[in-house]
Amino acid sequence: MKKEEVVTLIKKIELLLEKGKENKTIQFWKKFLSERREKLEQGSNPHERAAILKEIKNAIPGGMGSMHELALSPKDGSDLSYTELNADYAKLVHQLFEELKKN
């Protein structure tokens, strides 16, 4: 698994979350992802990087992966519908999980 691919997927998820209405759950996952992405971009050592990737991977099944069920709603004026936003989110999280499983 390439660090760059994971960082790119995280950035795509973060951009998608920006299109959703704010709530505490979305704020939590935006912060969670941005902190881990920044650590990965800073070039952490292999042990730190592995720990960060494992932490993200473990967060997906129980939390981040089911977040679309928590009514991710588009912000007013968003170009995405509720269905599109949730489908795109679920697809990106699945891609991220599959990428992390390669490790």
C-alpha positions as CSV (number, residue, x, y, z in Angstrom):
1,M,0.0,0.0,0.0
2,K,1.3,3.4,-0.9
3,K,1.0,6.2,1.6
4,E,0.2,8.6,-1.2
5,E,-2.9,6.6,-2.3
6,V,-4.2,6.6,1.3
7,V,-3.6,10.3,1.7
8,T,-5.4,11.0,-1.6
9,L,-8.4,8.9,-0.5
10,I,-8.5,10.7,2.8
11,K,-8.4,14.1,1.1
12,K,-11.3,13.0,-1.1
13,I,-13.4,11.9,1.9
14,E,-12.6,15.2,3.7
15,L,-13.8,17.2,0.6
16,L,-17.0,15.1,0.5
17,L,-17.5,15.7,4.3
18,E,-17.2,19.5,3.6
19,K,-20.3,19.2,1.4
20,G,-22.3,17.8,4.3
21,K,-24.2,19.7,6.9
22,E,-22.2,20.1,10.1
23,N,-22.9,18.0,13.2
24,K,-20.8,16.6,16.0
25,T,-20.2,13.3,14.2
26,I,-19.0,14.9,11.0
27,Q,-16.8,17.3,13.0
28,F,-15.3,14.3,14.8
29,W,-14.4,12.4,11.6
30,K,-13.1,15.5,9.8
31,K,-10.7,16.1,12.7
32,F,-9.8,12.4,13.0
33,L,-9.0,12.2,9.3
34,S,-7.2,15.5,9.0
35,E,-4.9,14.8,12.0
36,R,-3.9,11.4,10.6
37,R,-3.5,12.7,7.1
38,E,-1.2,15.4,8.3
39,K,0.9,12.9,10.3
40,L,1.2,10.7,7.2
41,E,2.1,13.7,5.0
42,Q,4.8,14.8,7.5
43,G,6.7,11.6,6.7
44,S,6.5,9.7,9.9
45,N,8.8,6.7,10.4
46,P,7.5,3.3,9.3
47,H,6.4,2.2,12.8
48,E,4.4,5.4,13.3
49,R,2.9,5.2,9.8
50,A,1.8,1.6,10.4
51,A,0.2,2.6,13.7
52,I,-1.7,5.5,12.0
53,L,-2.9,3.3,9.1
54,K,-4.0,0.6,11.5
55,E,-5.9,3.2,13.6
56,I,-7.7,4.4,10.5
57,K,-8.4,0.9,9.3
58,N,-9.9,-0.1,12.7
59,A,-12.1,3.0,12.8
60,I,-13.9,2.2,9.5
61,P,-16.1,-0.8,10.3
62,G,-17.6,0.4,13.5
63,G,-17.6,4.2,13.0
64,M,-16.5,5.8,9.8
65,G,-17.9,3.1,7.6
66,S,-21.4,3.3,9.0
67,M,-21.4,7.1,9.2
68,H,-23.4,7.5,6.0
69,E,-26.2,5.9,8.0
70,L,-26.2,8.9,10.3
71,A,-27.9,11.0,7.7
72,L,-25.1,12.8,5.9
73,S,-27.1,15.6,4.4
74,P,-25.9,18.0,1.8
75,K,-25.3,21.6,2.8
76,D,-27.7,24.1,1.4
77,G,-26.6,25.0,-2.1
78,S,-24.6,21.7,-2.5
79,D,-24.5,20.2,-6.0
80,L,-25.0,16.7,-4.5
81,S,-28.3,15.1,-3.5
82,Y,-28.7,13.2,-0.3
83,T,-28.4,9.9,-2.2
84,E,-25.3,10.9,-4.2
85,L,-23.5,12.3,-1.1
86,N,-24.1,9.1,0.9
87,A,-23.3,6.8,-2.1
88,D,-20.1,8.7,-2.8
89,Y,-19.0,8.6,0.8
90,A,-19.7,4.9,1.2
91,K,-17.7,4.2,-2.0
92,L,-14.7,6.3,-0.9
93,V,-14.6,4.7,2.6
94,H,-14.8,1.3,1.0
95,Q,-11.9,2.1,-1.3
96,L,-9.9,3.4,1.7
97,F,-10.6,0.2,3.7
98,E,-9.6,-2.0,0.8
99,E,-6.4,-0.1,0.4
100,L,-5.6,-0.4,4.1
101,K,-6.3,-4.1,4.0
102,K,-3.4,-4.6,1.5
103,N,-1.0,-3.7,4.3
